[in-house]
């Protein structure tokens, strides 16, 4: 599975619009502590926690194929 395929699948599984693909790409390359933070409870869409789940799933999918 390619990186792009993993991101696309992770976005789909978490019901996050593919407009966030570039953001996920960037976060895959950054240290988690540089962008993960506690939810601000402002009903952001998508929430940083949701983005984190997408990043985690994409990493999981990429690890399965490497």
N, C-alpha and C positions, 0 to 999 in steps of 0.2 A: 504494500500500500504506500502510495506516495504521501509526502507531507500534505499536499493540497487535498488529496482524497481523505486523509485522516481529519483534517480541519473541517472539510465539508460534512463528513459523517458526524463528527462531534457537534457541529452546529445544528444539524438536522435532529440528532437524538435529543438535544436539549431545547429544541424549538426556538432557536435563536436565528434571526435573519442573517442571511449570508453577506449582508452589507458589513458585518463585523469581521469578515475574514481577515482583513489586513491587521486589525487590532489583535486578533488571536495570533497571527503570525508574529507580530512584534513581541507579544507576551511570552510566546514559546521560547524566545531567545533571551529574555530578560530574567534576572533573578526574581523569584517570587516575592521576596520582601520589598522589592522596588515598586510593585504595583498592587499587590494584594493588601487590602486593608479591611477593616471592619465595616460592615454594612452601615450606611449612614441613616437608614430608616426613612429615606426620602422618596421611596417608591420609584427609584430609578429604573429604567427599562432599557437594557437589561442591567440588573444589579451586578455589582462586582463579584458577588458570590456565584451568580450564574455564569459570568465570564470565566471565573475560576474553574467551574465544573467543566466548561467547554475545553479550556486549556488542559486540564487534567486528563480528560477523555482523549483528546488528540494525542497527548504524550503516551497514553496507554496504548492506543492503536498503533502508533509509530513503533513502540517498543516490541509489540507482538510480531512485527514484520522485520525487525533488524536482527 
